[in-house]
Amino acid sequence: MPPWVQYSTKPSNPQYPSIPLTAEEVVDLASAFELFGYWRLDIDSGHLFATEDICRIFGLPPTEGPLNLVTFTSRIHPDDMPVLMEIYERISQERLVYQNVYRVKTDGEGYKYVRSVGRFRDKPGTGGEIVGFTEECCPQTPAVTFSEPTAAE
């Protein structure tokens, strides 16, 4: 297994209430400056559902319903696809949590790095689903960015 794939059976992380932060504040902070989207892969149907930011990360137009998997996977670097397929197979069989860094086509000729974190979720009466988030990896150059607070703050 390549070194950029990690599996875990770590339980959920309950540390943010000790600050205290609400779950909504945690998500807002995590997604404040980078594209950060959520997705769900239905194991029985093979349908992938994703938020608008996932579509932006992959350079696709937002869509209602499942994404076109052929178009979606064509945006992933060909050397990374076999690893991703192995990840999803292993997660669905062993009910694991994972994180992975892989490459996605940019608007130009190059690729950018993204990180996905996902886990198996039971869905009664089905084979279950894999849910997770994907984010663009931060650029490696030092920078400071400021943004106006959202209305909820």
N, C-alpha and C positions, 0 to 999 in steps of 0.2 A: 504494500500500500504506500502510495506517495506520502512524503512527510507533511504535506499541507492538508491532510484529511485527519480529523480526530473524531473518535467515537467516545461516548460516555454513557454511563448509567446514572449520572449525577441527578439528584432530585431537583425540583424547581428551586429557584433562588429567592428566599424570603427576606433578603437583607434590606430592601428599599423601605419597608415600613419603619425601620429603626431610625431613619433620618428625620422626620417622616416624609415620605413622598407617596402620592397615590399612584396606582398603576398607570393612570392617564398621564400624569406628570413624567413618569419614567419614559413612556413612549414618546411624548412630546420632546423631551430632552434628547433622546437617542436619534430622533429624526429631524432635529432643528436645522441642520446645515447640510446634510448629505441626503441624496435620494435613498430612501429606506422604505421598502414595500413588503407586503405580506402575501403569502400564497398558500394554496391548498391543493394537494394532488390526491384525487380519489383513486384508490388502488383498484377497485373493481372495474370502473369505466375507463381509467387512464386519463380522465379529464383533469386539466390544470386550470385552476381559477386564480386570478391574481389582481392585486390592486393597481391603481393607475401608475404609481411610482415604479412598480415592477416593469410595466410596459415602457416607461421612460428609460429605465436602466438598460433595457434590451433594445431600445430604438424602435419600438412597435407602437402603433396607435392603440389607445385604450379600447377595450371591448367589453360588452355585456356578455356574460356566459363564459364558457371555457375558451382558453387561448388555442390557436392553431399550433399544435405541437411541432409540426414540420417546420413552420416558419420560426417558432420560438427556438427550437434546438439548432437551427441553422445559424443563429447568432452566437452560439457557444463555440469556442476554439475546438477544432476537430480532435486535437490531442487530449482534451479534457473530457470529452463525451464518454469514453469508456469508463473512466473513473466515476463520473456522475451516475451512470447506469448501475455500476456495482454498488454505489452508496445506497441508492433507492431500493435495490433488491435486498441488501443486507438489513436496512432499517425496517423494511416491511416484514422480514423474517424474524429478526431478533428484537424488535421493538426498542431501538436505540435512539439516542440523541446524537447529532453530529454537527460539525462545522467544516466548511471547505472553502478554500479560495481558488477561484478559477477565472478564466479569461472570457470576456464578452466583446464582440465587435463594437468598435466606435463608429461614429458617422463617417470617418475617413477610412484609411486602409489598415489602421492599427487595432489593437485590443486594449481594453482596460481591465483591471482586476476588480472582482466583486467577491464578497463573502456571503455565504449562505449558512444559516443555522436552521436546523429542522429537527423534528421528532415525530415518532409514530403516535397516532391518536386512535384509540378504539372508537368504532362507530357500530353500535349494536346492529346485528343482522347483516353486516357487510364484512369485507376483508380489511376495513379500516381506511385510514388516510394518513398522509404525511403533511404536516403543517409547518410553516416556518416563515422566516424573513430573509430578505436579501438586501444588502447595502453595497454601494460603491465604496471601494477602499479609499481611504484618504490619500491625497497626494503626499509625496515624500518631502515636499519643500515646506519650510516653516512659514506659517501664515496666521494671521488673526483676522477673524471675520465677526462682525457685529450684526445683530438683527433686532428689529422691533419686537417686543413681546406680543404674543397672540392675545386676542380678546379675552380668553379664559383667565389670563394672568391679571 
